Amino acid sequence: MRRALPRAGRRTVGAWCFVDHMGPADVPIGVGSDVGPHPHIGLQTVTWLLEGEALHRDSLGSEQLIRPGELNLMTAGHGIAHSEEGLGARSGRAHGVQLWVAQPDATRNGAPAFEHHDDLPRVEMANGEGTVLVGAFGGAASRARRDTDHFGIDVALRIGAAELALEPTFEHAVVVMEGAVEIDGAVVRPGHLGYLPVGRDEIALTVTEPTRLLLLGGAPFEARISMLWNFVGRTHDELDLAHDQWMAGDDRFGVVRSELPRIDSPMPPWRRG
């Protein structure tokens, strides 16, 4: 597992507040990788697989298999719980990205929701092609929900040079999933984050091997967020309450119909004696 965001000195890129790159890895056929029921508040989870497949279950009653090229987007709002089961169990391979988007004040205390998209728009580029996960890019727009002005695109590039147009009012990040790219003289590989501040209207990439990357962008987020485990809020008091309610089995998060055991919330570090 490689965590590209958050990291020291960079907590958000637009509303994007978390990026975990899983694999690529071999897993036992019939076993796969499981994440038991756990809660979220104040964010959207964006699940994108490159290899393998996984079963999503949540406390709304959703049960959705996700495969490469498909998108699961879950909105936590005031509270939801979910599990991810059997990643790689059928294929023996697991490779994907889990992203979070911080919800703005206008929606972060609203109702939870879930949606699945298997017909994402594609964009042809001079040296590759892209799949628009969220938002709009290159004249194509995803139907996936978004509560702030942000976008995400999966880009597959061939060896050579590539230039991508950027929205100058956005900040942007490059997350490499396979291969490597050179940006402004720096090489970005898996496990690193290439950050571009507001004001850039294009990005020039030098590709020396076939490369797969995520380009993320968005308007700078409206507030400073506070995160604890799977909770995104604004204050420690909000996070304390979410922790206590999950551990007490409060109705706030509902029930996930899964045979996997619930995962306990870690004690907030500011409460450890």
Secondary structure, DSSP 8 states (H G I E B T S, - for coil): -EEEESBTTB--BTTEEEEEEEEEEE--TTT-EEEEEEEEBSEEEEEEEEES-EEEEETTS-EEEE-TT-EEEEE-TT-EEEEEEEETTTTSEEEEEEEEEE--TTTTTS--EEEEES---EEEETTEEEEEEESEETTEE--S--SSSEEEEEEEE-SEEEEEE--TTSEEEEEEEES-EEETTEEE-TT--EEE-TT--EEEEEESS-EEEEEEEES--SS--EEETTEEESSHHHHHHHHHHHHTT-GGG-----SS--------GGG--
